[in-house]
Amino acid sequence: MSYNKKEIRGLLNSELGIMGDQEVDFVTSASNRVLLGWLERLHHTYLASYSYMWATRAYLLHLLRNTIFSNKSSMHVHISYL
């Protein structure tokens, strides 16, 4: 499934609490995938700011990628899993 940038920002905002001006680490500029390292940093940022709902969502997306889709050759997750 392919999303345009407006849909991607909407998903990231509604599901991960990412505002329009926050930096997101996509695999490429035209990609619908975010880097796992970015999700991990986002999780720790939310924990430090006591935003547990957003921290849990970021952690679950990271966990989903690392357990169910355990292909270790890639370091990204598609945003469609949000």
C-alpha positions as CSV (number, residue, x, y, z in Angstrom):
1,M,0.0,0.0,0.0
2,S,1.3,3.4,-0.9
3,Y,0.6,6.6,1.0
4,N,1.3,10.2,0.0
5,K,3.2,12.5,2.4
6,K,0.1,14.1,3.8
7,E,-1.4,10.7,4.7
8,I,1.9,9.6,6.2
9,R,2.1,12.7,8.4
10,G,-1.6,12.1,9.4
11,L,-0.8,8.5,10.4
12,L,2.3,9.5,12.3
13,N,0.4,12.2,14.1
14,S,-2.6,10.1,15.1
15,E,-0.8,6.9,15.9
16,L,2.6,8.1,17.3
17,G,2.0,11.7,18.3
18,I,4.4,13.1,15.7
19,M,3.7,16.8,15.0
20,G,4.2,18.3,11.5
21,D,7.5,20.0,12.4
22,Q,9.1,17.0,14.1
23,E,11.9,15.1,12.3
24,V,11.1,11.6,11.0
25,D,13.8,9.2,9.8
26,F,12.4,7.6,6.6
27,V,14.4,5.0,4.7
28,T,14.3,7.3,1.7
29,S,12.6,10.7,1.1
30,A,9.9,8.9,-1.0
31,S,9.5,6.0,1.4
32,N,6.6,4.7,3.5
33,R,9.0,3.1,5.9
34,V,10.6,4.5,9.0
35,L,14.0,3.4,10.5
36,L,13.9,1.2,13.6
37,G,16.6,3.4,15.3
38,W,14.3,6.3,15.0
39,L,11.4,4.4,16.6
40,E,13.8,3.4,19.5
41,R,14.8,7.0,20.0
42,L,11.2,8.1,19.8
43,H,10.3,5.5,22.5
44,H,13.0,6.7,24.9
45,T,12.0,10.4,24.3
46,Y,8.4,9.6,25.2
47,L,9.5,7.7,28.3
48,A,11.6,10.6,29.4
49,S,8.7,13.0,29.0
50,Y,6.2,10.6,30.7
51,S,4.1,10.2,27.5
52,Y,3.5,6.5,28.2
53,M,0.7,6.0,25.6
54,W,3.0,7.2,22.8
55,A,5.9,5.3,24.2
56,T,3.9,2.1,24.2
57,R,2.8,2.6,20.6
58,A,6.3,3.2,19.4
59,Y,7.6,0.2,21.4
60,L,4.8,-2.1,20.0
61,L,5.6,-1.1,16.4
62,H,9.3,-1.8,17.0
63,L,8.4,-5.1,18.7
64,L,6.0,-6.1,15.9
65,R,8.8,-5.6,13.4
66,N,11.4,-7.5,15.4
67,T,9.3,-10.5,16.3
68,I,6.6,-11.2,13.7
69,F,8.6,-9.9,10.8
70,S,12.0,-11.0,12.0
71,N,13.9,-10.5,8.7
72,K,17.1,-9.0,10.2
73,S,18.5,-7.9,6.8
74,S,16.4,-4.6,7.0
75,M,16.3,-2.0,9.7
76,H,12.9,-0.4,8.9
77,V,9.2,-0.9,9.4
78,H,6.4,0.1,7.0
79,I,4.0,2.6,8.3
80,S,1.0,0.6,7.2
81,Y,1.4,-1.4,10.4
82,L,0.3,1.7,12.4
